[in-house]
Amino acid sequence: MTGTPHVPVPYDDIGRICRKHHIRKLSLFGSVLREDFRPESDIDSLVEFEEGYTPGFFRLFAIREELSRAFGGKEIDLLTPQDLSRYFRDDVLAAAEVCYAEG
């Protein structure tokens, strides 16, 4: 079951950022979808890159910065599904709210 994000989601900006950086899917998860989200909370995001594409450190930094600007300056945590602990990965993926999906 997915929750409703507690911040305005700039779908057009997210789509532009994802296409620019070879992201095939971007989802939100964590406190941004729960009632315990606070103004000082960061935004947890999951990204899946196009097959065969591996971004470098500077590209990942650029993606975080662009997403932060799109979300009004909020701090962004940028993770891939592989970054998540195997102990809670399935729960996070099931609860995540997709904001962009290629195609």
Rosetta constraint file for C-alpha pairs under 8 A:
AtomPair CA 1 CA 94 HARMONIC 6.58 0.50
AtomPair CA 1 CA 95 HARMONIC 5.37 0.50
AtomPair CA 2 CA 33 HARMONIC 7.63 0.50
AtomPair CA 2 CA 94 HARMONIC 7.35 0.50
AtomPair CA 2 CA 95 HARMONIC 4.69 0.50
AtomPair CA 2 CA 96 HARMONIC 5.97 0.50
AtomPair CA 2 CA 97 HARMONIC 5.71 0.50
AtomPair CA 3 CA 33 HARMONIC 4.89 0.50
AtomPair CA 3 CA 34 HARMONIC 6.70 0.50
AtomPair CA 3 CA 95 HARMONIC 7.17 0.50
AtomPair CA 3 CA 96 HARMONIC 7.79 0.50
AtomPair CA 3 CA 97 HARMONIC 6.83 0.50
AtomPair CA 4 CA 33 HARMONIC 5.41 0.50
AtomPair CA 4 CA 34 HARMONIC 7.74 0.50
AtomPair CA 4 CA 97 HARMONIC 7.61 0.50
AtomPair CA 5 CA 9 HARMONIC 7.44 0.50
AtomPair CA 5 CA 28 HARMONIC 7.76 0.50
AtomPair CA 5 CA 32 HARMONIC 5.43 0.50
AtomPair CA 5 CA 33 HARMONIC 4.63 0.50
AtomPair CA 5 CA 34 HARMONIC 7.64 0.50
AtomPair CA 5 CA 97 HARMONIC 7.83 0.50
AtomPair CA 6 CA 32 HARMONIC 5.50 0.50
AtomPair CA 6 CA 33 HARMONIC 6.12 0.50
AtomPair CA 6 CA 34 HARMONIC 7.49 0.50
AtomPair CA 6 CA 35 HARMONIC 7.98 0.50
AtomPair CA 6 CA 37 HARMONIC 6.99 0.50
AtomPair CA 7 CA 32 HARMONIC 7.17 0.50
AtomPair CA 7 CA 71 HARMONIC 7.86 0.50
AtomPair CA 8 CA 71 HARMONIC 7.46 0.50
AtomPair CA 9 CA 71 HARMONIC 7.06 0.50
AtomPair CA 9 CA 99 HARMONIC 7.82 0.50
AtomPair CA 10 CA 14 HARMONIC 6.11 0.50
AtomPair CA 10 CA 70 HARMONIC 6.38 0.50
AtomPair CA 10 CA 71 HARMONIC 6.89 0.50
AtomPair CA 11 CA 15 HARMONIC 6.06 0.50
AtomPair CA 11 CA 99 HARMONIC 6.66 0.50
AtomPair CA 11 CA 100 HARMONIC 7.39 0.50
AtomPair CA 12 CA 16 HARMONIC 6.32 0.50
AtomPair CA 13 CA 17 HARMONIC 6.14 0.50
AtomPair CA 13 CA 70 HARMONIC 6.28 0.50
AtomPair CA 14 CA 18 HARMONIC 6.00 0.50
AtomPair CA 14 CA 67 HARMONIC 7.12 0.50
AtomPair CA 14 CA 70 HARMONIC 7.33 0.50
AtomPair CA 14 CA 99 HARMONIC 7.52 0.50
AtomPair CA 14 CA 100 HARMONIC 6.93 0.50
AtomPair CA 15 CA 19 HARMONIC 6.14 0.50
AtomPair CA 15 CA 100 HARMONIC 6.13 0.50
AtomPair CA 16 CA 20 HARMONIC 6.13 0.50
AtomPair CA 17 CA 21 HARMONIC 6.17 0.50
AtomPair CA 17 CA 63 HARMONIC 7.34 0.50
AtomPair CA 17 CA 66 HARMONIC 7.15 0.50
AtomPair CA 17 CA 67 HARMONIC 7.48 0.50
AtomPair CA 18 CA 22 HARMONIC 5.96 0.50
AtomPair CA 18 CA 23 HARMONIC 4.62 0.50
AtomPair CA 18 CA 24 HARMONIC 6.84 0.50
AtomPair CA 18 CA 25 HARMONIC 7.64 0.50
AtomPair CA 18 CA 26 HARMONIC 7.56 0.50
AtomPair CA 18 CA 100 HARMONIC 7.61 0.50
AtomPair CA 19 CA 23 HARMONIC 6.16 0.50
AtomPair CA 19 CA 24 HARMONIC 7.59 0.50
AtomPair CA 21 CA 59 HARMONIC 7.82 0.50
AtomPair CA 21 CA 63 HARMONIC 7.27 0.50
AtomPair CA 22 CA 49 HARMONIC 5.78 0.50
AtomPair CA 22 CA 50 HARMONIC 5.55 0.50
AtomPair CA 22 CA 53 HARMONIC 7.24 0.50
AtomPair CA 23 CA 47 HARMONIC 6.54 0.50
AtomPair CA 23 CA 48 HARMONIC 5.82 0.50
AtomPair CA 23 CA 49 HARMONIC 4.27 0.50
AtomPair CA 23 CA 50 HARMONIC 5.75 0.50
AtomPair CA 23 CA 102 HARMONIC 7.86 0.50
AtomPair CA 24 CA 47 HARMONIC 7.63 0.50
AtomPair CA 24 CA 48 HARMONIC 5.75 0.50
AtomPair CA 24 CA 49 HARMONIC 5.30 0.50
AtomPair CA 24 CA 50 HARMONIC 5.34 0.50
AtomPair CA 24 CA 100 HARMONIC 7.56 0.50
AtomPair CA 24 CA 101 HARMONIC 5.70 0.50
AtomPair CA 24 CA 102 HARMONIC 4.82 0.50
AtomPair CA 25 CA 46 HARMONIC 7.96 0.50
AtomPair CA 25 CA 47 HARMONIC 5.68 0.50
AtomPair CA 25 CA 48 HARMONIC 5.12 0.50
AtomPair CA 25 CA 49 HARMONIC 6.99 0.50
AtomPair CA 25 CA 98 HARMONIC 7.35 0.50
AtomPair CA 25 CA 99 HARMONIC 7.73 0.50
AtomPair CA 25 CA 100 HARMONIC 5.38 0.50
AtomPair CA 25 CA 101 HARMONIC 4.39 0.50
AtomPair CA 25 CA 102 HARMONIC 6.22 0.50
AtomPair CA 26 CA 45 HARMONIC 6.85 0.50
AtomPair CA 26 CA 46 HARMONIC 5.59 0.50
AtomPair CA 26 CA 47 HARMONIC 4.56 0.50
AtomPair CA 26 CA 48 HARMONIC 6.56 0.50
AtomPair CA 26 CA 98 HARMONIC 6.02 0.50
AtomPair CA 26 CA 99 HARMONIC 5.74 0.50
AtomPair CA 26 CA 100 HARMONIC 5.13 0.50
AtomPair CA 26 CA 101 HARMONIC 6.63 0.50
AtomPair CA 27 CA 45 HARMONIC 5.59 0.50
AtomPair CA 27 CA 46 HARMONIC 5.09 0.50
AtomPair CA 27 CA 47 HARMONIC 6.58 0.50
AtomPair CA 27 CA 96 HARMONIC 5.85 0.50
AtomPair CA 27 CA 97 HARMONIC 5.18 0.50
AtomPair CA 27 CA 98 HARMONIC 4.09 0.50
AtomPair CA 27 CA 99 HARMONIC 5.29 0.50
AtomPair CA 27 CA 100 HARMONIC 6.90 0.50
AtomPair CA 28 CA 32 HARMONIC 7.29 0.50
AtomPair CA 28 CA 33 HARMONIC 7.57 0.50
AtomPair CA 28 CA 43 HARMONIC 7.28 0.50
AtomPair CA 28 CA 44 HARMONIC 5.82 0.50
AtomPair CA 28 CA 45 HARMONIC 4.49 0.50
AtomPair CA 28 CA 46 HARMONIC 6.22 0.50
AtomPair CA 28 CA 96 HARMONIC 5.47 0.50
AtomPair CA 28 CA 97 HARMONIC 5.15 0.50
AtomPair CA 28 CA 98 HARMONIC 6.46 0.50
AtomPair CA 28 CA 99 HARMONIC 7.09 0.50
AtomPair CA 29 CA 33 HARMONIC 6.21 0.50
AtomPair CA 29 CA 43 HARMONIC 7.76 0.50
AtomPair CA 29 CA 44 HARMONIC 5.51 0.50
AtomPair CA 29 CA 45 HARMONIC 6.05 0.50
AtomPair CA 29 CA 46 HARMONIC 7.40 0.50
AtomPair CA 29 CA 92 HARMONIC 6.71 0.50
AtomPair CA 29 CA 95 HARMONIC 6.71 0.50
AtomPair CA 29 CA 96 HARMONIC 4.60 0.50
AtomPair CA 29 CA 97 HARMONIC 6.40 0.50
AtomPair CA 30 CA 34 HARMONIC 6.95 0.50
AtomPair CA 30 CA 43 HARMONIC 7.68 0.50
AtomPair CA 30 CA 44 HARMONIC 5.99 0.50
AtomPair CA 30 CA 92 HARMONIC 7.66 0.50
AtomPair CA 30 CA 96 HARMONIC 7.73 0.50
AtomPair CA 31 CA 35 HARMONIC 7.23 0.50
AtomPair CA 31 CA 36 HARMONIC 6.05 0.50
AtomPair CA 31 CA 37 HARMONIC 4.92 0.50
AtomPair CA 31 CA 41 HARMONIC 7.60 0.50
AtomPair CA 31 CA 43 HARMONIC 7.53 0.50
AtomPair CA 31 CA 44 HARMONIC 7.69 0.50
AtomPair CA 32 CA 37 HARMONIC 5.36 0.50
AtomPair CA 32 CA 41 HARMONIC 7.75 0.50
AtomPair CA 32 CA 42 HARMONIC 7.76 0.50
AtomPair CA 32 CA 43 HARMONIC 5.96 0.50
AtomPair CA 32 CA 44 HARMONIC 7.23 0.50
AtomPair CA 33 CA 37 HARMONIC 7.36 0.50
AtomPair CA 33 CA 97 HARMONIC 7.92 0.50
AtomPair CA 37 CA 41 HARMONIC 6.11 0.50
AtomPair CA 41 CA 74 HARMONIC 7.86 0.50
AtomPair CA 41 CA 75 HARMONIC 7.76 0.50
AtomPair CA 42 CA 74 HARMONIC 6.05 0.50
AtomPair CA 42 CA 75 HARMONIC 4.80 0.50
AtomPair CA 42 CA 76 HARMONIC 5.71 0.50
AtomPair CA 42 CA 77 HARMONIC 6.96 0.50
AtomPair CA 43 CA 74 HARMONIC 6.90 0.50
AtomPair CA 43 CA 75 HARMONIC 6.26 0.50
AtomPair CA 43 CA 76 HARMONIC 4.91 0.50
AtomPair CA 43 CA 77 HARMONIC 6.04 0.50
AtomPair CA 44 CA 76 HARMONIC 6.08 0.50
AtomPair CA 44 CA 77 HARMONIC 4.76 0.50
AtomPair CA 44 CA 78 HARMONIC 6.47 0.50
AtomPair CA 44 CA 79 HARMONIC 7.72 0.50
AtomPair CA 45 CA 76 HARMONIC 7.03 0.50
AtomPair CA 45 CA 77 HARMONIC 5.89 0.50
AtomPair CA 45 CA 78 HARMONIC 5.14 0.50
AtomPair CA 45 CA 79 HARMONIC 6.15 0.50
AtomPair CA 46 CA 78 HARMONIC 6.05 0.50
AtomPair CA 46 CA 79 HARMONIC 4.89 0.50
AtomPair CA 46 CA 80 HARMONIC 5.15 0.50
AtomPair CA 46 CA 81 HARMONIC 6.52 0.50
AtomPair CA 47 CA 78 HARMONIC 7.05 0.50
AtomPair CA 47 CA 79 HARMONIC 6.19 0.50
AtomPair CA 47 CA 80 HARMONIC 5.10 0.50
AtomPair CA 47 CA 81 HARMONIC 7.41 0.50
AtomPair CA 48 CA 80 HARMONIC 6.02 0.50
AtomPair CA 48 CA 81 HARMONIC 7.41 0.50
AtomPair CA 49 CA 53 HARMONIC 6.24 0.50
AtomPair CA 49 CA 54 HARMONIC 7.28 0.50
AtomPair CA 55 CA 59 HARMONIC 5.73 0.50
AtomPair CA 55 CA 60 HARMONIC 6.39 0.50
AtomPair CA 56 CA 60 HARMONIC 6.30 0.50
AtomPair CA 57 CA 61 HARMONIC 6.25 0.50
AtomPair CA 58 CA 62 HARMONIC 6.16 0.50
AtomPair CA 59 CA 63 HARMONIC 6.20 0.50
AtomPair CA 60 CA 64 HARMONIC 6.29 0.50
AtomPair CA 61 CA 65 HARMONIC 6.24 0.50
AtomPair CA 62 CA 66 HARMONIC 6.12 0.50
AtomPair CA 63 CA 67 HARMONIC 6.09 0.50
AtomPair CA 64 CA 68 HARMONIC 6.01 0.50
AtomPair CA 64 CA 76 HARMONIC 5.97 0.50
AtomPair CA 64 CA 77 HARMONIC 7.42 0.50
AtomPair CA 64 CA 78 HARMONIC 6.59 0.50
AtomPair CA 65 CA 69 HARMONIC 6.29 0.50
AtomPair CA 65 CA 76 HARMONIC 7.93 0.50
AtomPair CA 66 CA 70 HARMONIC 6.23 0.50
AtomPair CA 67 CA 71 HARMONIC 6.16 0.50
AtomPair CA 67 CA 76 HARMONIC 7.01 0.50
AtomPair CA 68 CA 72 HARMONIC 6.38 0.50
AtomPair CA 68 CA 73 HARMONIC 4.84 0.50
AtomPair CA 68 CA 74 HARMONIC 5.23 0.50
AtomPair CA 68 CA 75 HARMONIC 5.84 0.50
AtomPair CA 68 CA 76 HARMONIC 5.86 0.50
AtomPair CA 69 CA 73 HARMONIC 4.90 0.50
AtomPair CA 69 CA 74 HARMONIC 7.40 0.50
AtomPair CA 79 CA 83 HARMONIC 5.93 0.50
AtomPair CA 79 CA 84 HARMONIC 7.52 0.50
AtomPair CA 80 CA 84 HARMONIC 7.13 0.50
AtomPair CA 81 CA 89 HARMONIC 6.97 0.50
AtomPair CA 81 CA 93 HARMONIC 7.64 0.50
AtomPair CA 84 CA 88 HARMONIC 7.22 0.50
AtomPair CA 84 CA 89 HARMONIC 5.43 0.50
AtomPair CA 85 CA 89 HARMONIC 5.67 0.50
AtomPair CA 86 CA 90 HARMONIC 7.57 0.50
AtomPair CA 88 CA 92 HARMONIC 6.34 0.50
AtomPair CA 89 CA 93 HARMONIC 6.14 0.50
AtomPair CA 90 CA 94 HARMONIC 6.08 0.50
AtomPair CA 91 CA 95 HARMONIC 6.25 0.50
AtomPair CA 92 CA 96 HARMONIC 5.93 0.50
